[in-house]
Amino acid sequence: MIRSFMFGTATLALVSALGMTVAQADDRPATLIISQSGLGDQSYNDLAFEGFKRGLEASGLEGRPIEAQDVVAQAVDILRRASDADFGLVVDLEYAHGDAMLEVAPDYPETNYVILNQVQKGDNIASVLFQEQEGSYLAGTLAALVTTDASIEGINEQPVIGVIGGTKSAGIDKFIAGYVQGAKNANPDVNVLVAYSNNFADPAVGLQMTKAMYEQGADIVFHVAGGTGMGVIQAAKEAGRYAIGVDTDQDSIAPGAVLTSMIKRTDVAVEAIVKNYAADKFPKGQTVTFGLAEDGVGLSEMEHTKDRIPQEILDKVEAAKQGILSGEIKVWNVVDQGYPDFLK
């Protein structure tokens, strides 16, 4: 059973995502702490929650999500209250909870903690990383190739594309750096407009920022901004131009206005973690990585737009994907390598 409640104001071989996993020694329930954009974001949180539910169903575990009105400011309190509630597994989607987890986890050695999108060291902490830069590289490749092909509906001849991040941080800039690198490698003359909304839950801000980029000649804008990104997609729909979705397949939110989505399979990761916990195979103290090779990131099927794109462009995007998988193309990772000159 799943209930939601509110608080006050190196790649690891995981248990297969197929089949049943029977809960073993530690059958204490699991919880999923929802990040600041909340459930209903049609993005990061919603996709992770789907994987959480699948993991519970497959393992027979009990579990529930936790949403807080101020998830960032209440970090320590949220983690302590979840731990005091005797959850055996605490999966945390909020990036800002990294330091709080380091503070809380040692006090609850029998609780297993998971933090996404960063590495935190602890005997009872597992870190989950995604190679977002790899999928974003493909999104940038596609955008740069499409943006000058005026035969495609909604495209002008100007080599200008955009990207809007929720905050300026290494976690967000990991996407943006990959996007810019892919775009520049596909077309060195492309101009990539970069801006930050400074929040993840204000579609009106996303709408206005996207319109401003369109006025500067962009015809494709990628968003890495949670719920704020709904405004980016709305702007694309209103202007007859394109957005690129993120985290989940957002193509159907505005069919034909979303060129593609850079899918970050938080559902695959969360489902696998829950199943491993249930099977007494929780990766304590380890870092689990999901990239193109693990089907952890990638572009959507482009159900509503693929027939508009020349096959030559689609082939070049596929070639870029194969180049990443083979190791021929090295995509910059801001978290590990710092900021590249092309993003500074």
N, C-alpha and C positions, 0 to 999 in steps of 0.2 A: 504494500500500500504506500502511496506517495502523497505526502501532505506538505504544503508550503506554509511557513509561518514567518512573521516579521519580528525583528528585534526592534526595541524602542527607537524614539526619534533617531653518449655512444649508444647506438641502437641496441635495445634489449629485445631478446626474443620473448614476446609476451604470449600468454595463453591465447589460443586461436579465438577470433571473434565469432567463429561458427560453433554451433552446438551448445550444449548445456554445461554449466560449471556448478557443481554442487557445493554449497557452503560447507566448510570444514570446521577447523578448530575454533577460530574466532568468528562467531556469527553475530557479533554486535552490529547494529545497523550502520549505514553509511549516510553521509550528508554531502550536498553540493552547495558551496557558498557562491551565490550569484554575484557577478561583478556589477559595477555601477550603472551600466546601461539597462540592467534589469531584464527579467523575463518578458517576452513579447518584442524583443529587439529585432526579430527576424534575422538574426546574425549570430554572433559568438555565443551568447548565453543560451539561446534557444537550441542551437545545434548541440552544444555540450549536454544540455538537459535531455535531449533525445538519446544520446549515448548512455547517459546515466540510467535512464529508465530501461533501456535495453539490457544493460549490465545487471540491474536488479532482477529483471524478469528471468534472465538466463540463469542466474545464480541462486535465486530464491531468497535473496537478502531483503530485509526491510530498508527503507531509505526515504529521505525527503530533502527538498531544497531549502535553503535559507536565503531570504532576502532582507536587507536592512535599508532603512531610509537614508542613512549616511554611512555607506559601507566603508568608505575610506577612513573617516575620522574615528569610527568605532572598531577599527581593525582588531586590536588586542581583546576588547570586550567580546566581539563576535566569536573569535577563536576560542577564548576561554569558556564561554557559555556553551559552545558546541562540544567542547571537550568535557565539560562538567555534565553534559547531557548523556554522556557515555556512548557517543558515536565511536565506533572502532576505526572508521575511515572518514577523514575530512578532506574532501577535494575542493580546493580553493581556486576560483576563476579570477579573483581580483588581484591584478598585478601589484597594487600598492600594499598588499598584505605580506610581502616577502620578509621584511624586517620583523614584523609582528609575529610571524610564524617562528622565526628564530628565537624570539623571546619566550613564546608559549610552549613550543614543542618539548623542550627538555623537562618541563613540569608534568608532562603526561606521557611517560615513556611507553605505555601500552597502547597509545593511540597512534594510528598511521596517518601522516599528513602528505598531501600532494599539492604542489604549487606549479602552476602553468606559466610558461613563457619566460622563465628565469631559472637560475640554479641557486639553490640554497642548501648548505651542507648541514646534515643532521642524521643521526642514526635512525630516526623514525620519519625522515622526510624523503620523499621521492620527487624529483624535478622532471617536468615534461617540457621539452622544447620542440618547436616546429621549425622547419626550414622555410619560413615564410618568404625569404628572399628568393627562393627557387621558383615558387609559383608566381611571385610578383614580377620576376624577370620575364616570364612568359607573357604576363599581362602587359608589361611595357613593350615587349617585342611586338605583340599584336597591335597595340595602340599606335606605335610609331609607324608601322607599315600601313595601317588603315587611314591615318590622319591626313595623308596627302593624296589619297585616291578619291577624287571628287566624283567618280562614277558610282560610289557607294552612297546611298540615300543618307542625307544628314551630315555629310562630310564636305568641308571646304578644302581648298588647296594649301592652306597655311600649315606649316609643320609645327603646330602647337598643341600640346596636350597638358592635362593637369592632374594633380593629386592633392587630396585634402586629408590630413591626419588629425586625429582627435586631440593629441598633445604632442609636443616635441619631446620625445623620449626615445631611448634606444630600442624599446620594444616596438614602437610605431615606425621609427626610422629604418628598422630592419626591412619592413615592407617597402618603404619609399626608396631606399637605396637600390634594392633589387629592381624595382620598377624603372628607376632612372637609368640604371646600368643596361637593362634589357632594351630600353628605348634608344639609348645612345649607340649601342652596338648595332641595332637594326638600322638606324638613321642618325649619323653623327650631327646632322644639322637640325634635329628636332629640338624644340624649346620646351622644357618641362616646367610648368608653373607649380610651385610647391607652397602650400599654406596650411595653417593649423587652426582648427575651430576652438581648441582649448576646452572642449567638453565632448561627451559622448551621447548626449540625450536631448539635443535641440535641433530638430529638423529645420526650423526656420533659419537658423544660422547656416546650416548646410546648403539650403536653397539659395540664399543670398550670395554666399561665397562662390557657389558654382556659376550663378549668373554672371558674377564679376569675371570669372575665368573665361566664360563664353564670350564676353564682351572684348576680351583680350585676344580672341582668335582661336581659343581652344574649342574642339568639338567632341573631345572625350575626356572625362574626369573620373579618376579612380578615387574611391573613398576608403579610408581606414579609420572610421570614426563612429562605429557602433550605430546607435539610434540617430545620431546627427546625419548619418549617411542616407537616411530616408529622404532628407531634403535634397541631397545630391541627385538621387534617382528621380524625385519629383521635378527638379529643374530640367533634367534631361528630357523627361516626358513632355513638359510644357514647351521646351525650345525646339523639339524635334532633333535633338542631338543625342549624345550617348553618355551613360555612366558605366563604370565598372564596379560591380559589387564585391563584397568581401566576406570572408569566413564561411558563409553558407551560400547555396545557390540562390541568388537573388534575382535571377533572370526573369522570373514570372511575376515579380512585383509590379513591373511595368513592361509587359512584353514588347520587345522591339526597341525599347529605350535603354536597356541594359545590354551592352555589347557582349560582355561575359562577366563571370564572377571568379575571383581568386578564392577558391574554396580551401579553408583551413579545417581539416577534419578533426575538430575537437571531439566530435561524437565517437570517432574511432578510438582516440586516445583514452577518453573517459571510460568508455565501455570496457576497454582492455584492462585498465587499472582496476575497475570494480571487480572484474572476473578474476584477476590475479589475487586481489585481496581475499576474495571468497575461497580461492583454492590454496590459501596459505603460501602464495608466491609473490607477496608484495615486494617490490624492488626497493627495499630499505636502503637509504643512503646512495641511491643510484640516479643517474640521469638517463631518461628515455627520450629518444629523438625520432621524430616523424618528418620525413621529407618526401620528395617526389618518388624515391625508390620504395618507400613504405606506403604509398598512396595517402600520405598525410597532408599533402598540399597538391594543388593543380587547378587547371581552369575548368569551368563548367562545360557542359555539352553544347552550349550556345544554341539551344533549341529554337529560339525565336529570331536569331540573327545570322546563323551560319550560312544560310542560303544567299545572303547578301555579299558575303566575303569571297573574293576570288580565290580559287584553289591554290594559286601560287603563294598567296599570303599564308593560308592555312598550312601549306607545306613548309614554309620557312619557320613558322611557330613550332611545328612538330620537330623540325631539324634542331631547333634550339633546345627543345626538351631532351632529345636524344643526346645532344652535346653535354647537357648537364648530367644526365645519367651515366654517360661514359667517362666523365671527368675532364673532357676536353674544354668545357666551359666552366670556369670557376666564378661562382657568384659571390659577391662581397657580402660579408656578414658583419653588420655594424656592432653587434654584441661582442663578437670575438675579436674583431679587427679594428674597432674604432671607426671614425668617420672618414670616408674616402674623399679625395679632393673634389670629385664631381658632385658631392653633396654639400660640402662646406660652403 
